[in-house]
């Protein structure tokens, strides 16, 4: 076999925005529980005492936004750097554009405090600080730019106190970690004391290549768990994750975390946000007021414009259908899926572990997560590695090693 094969181009591993009008997601295991889908903190056994205090995590992604869940009541974005254009500063990410949604979601899934939801949709590490590094665009993340982004993080590790690096993106091609520049940079980051967490990628359209940086031996590679939004149902399976062996014969991923029905913020001041706000408003509007509310907001959702004079029950049916199809949780949040969002959950757990024991090395962190993972009996080992992450058990072990 050749050392290098070239499948799909570089990608960000997550759901595409509604603005791109791609086909709707087909759930791997059907619809979720009929009951309310639980926030991540209730779906994983967590230790709420640790909030990621004193820990800084860096993120490489296609774009970022200075979301209130990271900015209020305390700005926790320590640095924003646009590697592509060699610019930096928070002013560059205060005005939303469509390239920002993916990195905004990954960073807030890991470190958001749920400010716009009064804390309901906070992450497991809502006090963790972040460093945001733009390494591409939504439709294109170049292989070498991911490697350059990792090198930038290493160079600024001490200055910014970076202990964790989250990468929810993949390179252009499959290559041995012995020669791949992304893998070599990721190995150097781990040697420098940075715990690197990577999304394994989504096996869409028959693609099952584990590519850099997820193919790097030293990183923690995260696959996707589908728990139907409520693990108490006992119907646990895998999301459509890629899995090994890699081109070097290494088994990936090491662990799994929820990759579906994950709550993330909607990029503000966009058509998607306007639609979500209107749907949320209508969902709480009395029947007799539905026509008036729609008449005052013509042009936001065309399908609703055409039924504003219909019977309330018909309007309700369309509202419910839209809420489900667009996975709207509220005017400010929606459900997303993909291993892009499983990796940040593990990054938040690492933030908790490092708060509990700052002396942990990247090797310690990886060994603890592997040792405390819980395998699913109905899932092949190669798809799940050492199983589903267990935050409370991992933190207990981190404390024990102090």
N, C-alpha and C positions, 0 to 999 in steps of 0.2 A: 504493500500500500504506500502511496506517496505520503510524504510528511505533511503536505498541505492540500486540502480540497476546499473548494469555494462554493458553499451553499448560498443561502439568502444573504442580503446585505446586512450591515450593522443595524441593530434594532434596539428599541427600548421595550422591555418586557412588560407590557400592560395593556389594558383596554384602550382602544382608540376613542377619541372624543366624539360626541354626537355631531359636532360641527363637520366632521369628515364624512358623515353619512355612510359609514360602512355597515355591512349587515349586522343585525343584532346578535348578541352573544347567545350561543346555544349552551345551556348549562350541562356540564358533564354528567350529573346525576339527577337531572330533572329539577323541579321547583323546590324551593326551600320549605322550611316548616311553615305551617299555617299561622303559628303564633309569631309574635314579634321577634325579628332576628336580633340576637344578642350582640352587644358590643364585644370587641376582642377581649377586654379584661374579664368578661364573664364567661368567655368561651375557653380560656386558658386558666389553669390554676396559677394565680399570680400572688406575689407578695407586695401589697400596696404600700409598704413602708418605704420602699426604694423607688425613687422617681427620676433617676439619672442625674442627680445633683452632682455638680463638679466634674461632669464628663462632657467632652465635646466629640461629636461625630461629624465626619465629612461625608458629602454626597456628591457623586458624579452623575450627571444627568443631562438631558437635552435642553433644559430650561428650568427656571425657578420663578416663584412669585413671593413677595414679602407678605405672606398671609397673616391675618390677625392671630391665628392659632400659634404662630411663632413670634409675633411682634408685641402682643399684649398679654398681661399688663407690663411685661418686661421684654425688651428686644433680646431674643436669644440667637439671632443670626450674627455670628462673630465676624464673618467675612463672606462677601460674594465676589467671585472672580469669574469673568467670562474669558475662558482660555482661547476660544475661537477668535475673538476680536481683541484680545489683550486689553480688556477694560475691567474695572472693578468699582464697587460701591453700591450701596443699597438703593440709591436713586434709580439705578438701571432696572430694578425689579419691582418698582412700586406701581407702575402702570401695566395692567394685564394685557398679554397678547397670547394667541393660541399655542405658541411654542412652549408656554410655561407650565401647562397643566400637569404633565407627567412628573416632573421634578417637584412641583408643589405638592402633589399627592404623596410621593414616596417620602419626602422629608417630614410631612405632617403626620403620616401614618406612624413614623418612627418617633417623632418628638413633639407633635402637636398637643396643645393643652385643652383643646375643645372650647376655646374662648367663645366662639359663635354658637355653641350649644350649651352654655353654662356648665361645661365640663363633662357632659354626657358622652361625647365622642373623643375623649382624650386618649392619647397613646399610653403605653406602659411606662414611658419615660418622659413625662410632660415637663420636666425641669431640665432636660438635657439641652445643651447648646449645640448649634450646628454651624458648619462651614459649607457653603454651597458653591460648587464648581461646575460651570456650564462647559460641556465638552462636545456639543453638537447642536443639531436642530431636531425637531420632532420627527422629521422624515429621514434624517441622516445623521448617524453618529459614526465618525470615522475610526477605524481600528487604531491608527497611530495616535489619535487625539485622546482615546481612553488611556493609552499608555502614558501620554504626556500629562494627563490629569492626575494619574497616580503619582507620577514623579513630582508634580507640584505639591501634592499633599505631603509627600515625604519631606520635601524641602521646607515646608512651613509647619511641620509637626510640632516642633518645640515652641515656636512662636505662638501658635494658636492652641496648644495643648490637645492636639488631636489624638484620640485613643482608638477610634473606630472609623472604618471607611465602608460605606454602603455603595454598591454598584448594581443598579438594576438596568443594565444594558449589556449588550454583547457585541463582539467584534465582527469583522467582515468574513472571516474564514476560520476553518478548523486547522490547527497546527499543533505540533508537539510543544508542550510547555518548556522544553529545553531550548527552543529557538524563538518562541512567540514573544514579541516585545511586551504585550500586555501581561502575560504570565510572569515574565521576568521582573517587570515592575511590581506586580502584586507580591511576588516572593520577597522582593526587597522591602516592601512595605511591612510585611510580617516580621522580617528580621529587624526592622527599625522599631518594632514594638507596637505596630498598629494591627488591631484585629480587623481583618477584611471579610466582609459578608457580601455574597453575590447571589443574585437570582439565577436559577439554573436555566431559565427560559421556558417558553410555552411551546409544546409540541403541536403547533397548528399546521394544517395543510400537509400532514405527513412528515414534517421535519422533526427529527429527533437528535440533532447534533448538539452535544454539550460543548460549547465554544468558549473561548477566553472572554472574561476572566474566570468564569465558573469552572473551567477545566483545570485551574491551577491547584496543585496538591495542597498548598498551605492554607488556602482560603476556606471559609465555611460556606459551602454551597447549599442553597435552600430550595427545596422542592415545595410543591403545593398540596395542601390538605383541603379536602372538601368535607366539611362537617355539617352541611345543610344549614348553617347559621345557628345551630344549637346542638352541641355534642351530646346532650342528654337523650337525644333521640336514638343514639346508638347506631346511626347509619353513617359511619366514617369511611371515606374513601380518598382517592387521589384526584387532584385536579389534573388537567392535561399538561403535565410537566414533562420536560425532557429528562432523560436519565442516561447513565453511562452503560457500558464503559466508554471512557473518552478515547481519543486516538492513541493515547499512551497506555490504555488498558486500566485506567483508574476508575474506581466506582464513584459516581456522583449521582445524586446529592448525598450529603451526610445526614441532614435532618429535614423535617417538613414543618410548615406553619400554615395557618389559614390563608388561602389564596382566592377565596370567593366570598361574596357578601361581606367584604371589608369596607367600612365607612371611611370616606375621604372627602375633603372639601371640594366644592365646585369653584372653578376659577371665577371670581367676581366680575361684574360688569361685562358679561358676555351674553350672547343669545341663549346659551345653555343655562346660565344663571337666571336670566329673565323667565325662561320657561319653568324652571324649578320653583321659583318664587311664586309665579302665578298658579301653578298646580297645587302648591302647598296652601296658598290662600283659598283657592276654590274648594279644596278638600275640607276646610273648616268653615265654609260659608253656608248658611241656612239655604234650603232649597229655594225659597221665595226670592232670595237675593242673587242667585246664580246668574240670571240673565242680565241684571244691572251691572254686576262686576265684570262680566265678559264684554258688555257694551262699552265699558270705560277703558278696556284694555285690548282693543282690536289690533290685530297685526302681530301679536306675540306668538300665538299658536293658531295657525290657519284652520286646522280641523275643528277647533273649538269655536272659531268665528262663525263657521257654517251651521252650528247647532245651538247658538245662543238663544234662539227663540223656541227651541224644542221643549218637550216636557222634562222636568228636572231629573227623572230617573234615567232618561237617555243621556243627558249631560253627565250625570254621575258615572254611567258606564264608560264613557269616553275618558273622563278624568281618571278613573281607576285604571283603565288600560294604559294611559300615558304614564301614570305613576309607576306602574310595574315595568313597562318597557324601558323607561329611562332610569329606572332604579333610584328614584328620588326618595331621599329620607326626610329632607326638609328643604327650605329655600336655600340653605347653605351647604348641604351635604348630600352625597349619593353613595350607592354601593358600587364598588369597582371589583375587578377580578384580574388575576394574573400573578405569576411569581414575582413580578415587580413589587408587589405589595406584601408578599410573604417574607421577602428578605428584610424589609424595614421593620417588620414585627420582631424578627430575630435581632436586628440591630438595637431595638429598644430593650430587649432582654439583656443584651450584652452591656448596655448602658446601666441597667440595674445591677448587674453582677459587678461591674467596675466600681460603682458607688459602694457596694457592700464590701468589696475588697480591691482597693486600687493597686495592689501588688500583683494581681493576676497578669500573666503574660498571654499573648495571643494563643500560644500552645495550650496553656492552662484553660483558657476560655473554651477552646474547641473541644478539648478532652472532656470537660465538664458537661457541655451540651450533648455530646455523644453518649456519655455515661448515664445521663439522666433522661435521655430520650425514651419514648415509649412506642414500641413497634405495634403496628396494627396487624392483627393475625390474618386478616383477609387480603392483605396486600403483599405482593412480591417484594422481597428484600431489595432487589436492584432499583425498584421505584421509590423506596422510602428511606434507604440508608438505615440509620439507627432509630428512625421513627419520629414521632411528633415531639416538638420541644415541650419541656415541662419547666416553666419559669420558676415556680416556687422551689422545686427540687434543685434546680441549678443554682439559685441564690443561696439556699441552705448549704450546698456544697462549697460555694464561694466563701461564705462566712466561716465554714469549718477550716478553710485553708489559711485564714488570717494568721 
